[in-house]
């Protein structure tokens, strides 16, 4: 954890709507299962710790929630 941002090789907690929590290794080439969809963990690298993300409807991409 460098400078308050998620770095390659860090571990994070993934929380799916409060129903399921899992510990995820964050890698540029890694992936994470959200429901039935496999998504890349690459967008999380460089994001601030505590960031919220959502699955883009109809895709396998994560989008950072900023509001």
C-alpha positions as CSV (number, residue, x, y, z in Angstrom):
1,X,0.0,0.0,0.0
2,X,1.8,3.1,-1.3
3,X,0.6,6.6,-0.8
4,X,-3.0,5.6,-0.1
5,X,-3.6,3.9,-3.4
6,X,-4.0,0.3,-4.4
7,X,-0.8,-1.2,-5.8
8,X,-0.1,-4.3,-7.9
9,X,0.3,-7.2,-5.5
10,X,-2.0,-5.7,-2.7
11,X,-4.9,-7.6,-1.2
12,X,-8.4,-6.0,-1.0
13,X,-11.8,-7.1,0.3
14,X,-14.5,-7.4,-2.3
15,X,-18.0,-7.0,-0.9
16,X,-20.9,-8.0,-3.2
17,X,-23.9,-6.0,-2.0
18,X,-23.2,-7.1,1.6
19,X,-24.0,-10.7,0.7
20,X,-20.6,-12.1,0.0
21,X,-17.1,-10.9,1.0
22,X,-13.9,-12.3,-0.4
23,X,-10.2,-11.3,-0.2
24,X,-8.8,-10.6,-3.7
25,X,-5.2,-10.3,-4.9
26,X,-4.9,-7.2,-7.1
27,X,-2.9,-7.7,-10.2
28,X,-2.7,-6.0,-13.6
29,X,-3.4,-9.4,-15.1
30,X,-5.7,-10.7,-12.4
31,X,-9.4,-11.2,-12.4
32,X,-12.3,-11.3,-9.9
33,X,-15.7,-13.0,-10.1
34,X,-18.7,-10.7,-9.5
35,X,-21.8,-12.9,-9.5
36,X,-21.5,-14.9,-12.7
37,X,-19.1,-12.5,-14.4
38,X,-15.3,-12.6,-14.5
39,X,-13.8,-9.0,-14.4
40,X,-10.3,-7.7,-14.6
41,X,-8.7,-6.3,-11.4
42,X,-6.4,-4.0,-13.5
43,X,-8.7,-0.9,-13.2
44,X,-8.2,-1.1,-9.4
45,X,-4.5,-0.6,-9.5
46,X,-3.8,3.1,-8.7
47,X,-7.2,3.8,-7.3
48,X,-7.5,5.2,-3.8
49,X,-8.2,2.7,-1.0
50,X,-11.9,2.7,-0.1
51,X,-13.0,3.2,-3.7
52,X,-16.4,1.9,-4.6
53,X,-16.9,0.0,-7.9
54,X,-19.9,-1.3,-9.8
55,X,-20.3,-3.7,-12.7
56,X,-21.2,-1.9,-15.9
57,X,-24.6,-3.4,-17.1
58,X,-24.2,-5.9,-19.9
59,X,-20.5,-6.0,-19.7
60,X,-17.6,-7.5,-17.8
61,X,-16.1,-4.2,-16.8
62,X,-15.8,-2.4,-13.5
63,X,-16.5,1.3,-13.2
64,X,-15.5,3.5,-10.2
65,X,-18.4,5.1,-8.4
66,X,-17.5,8.7,-7.7
67,X,-20.7,10.1,-6.2
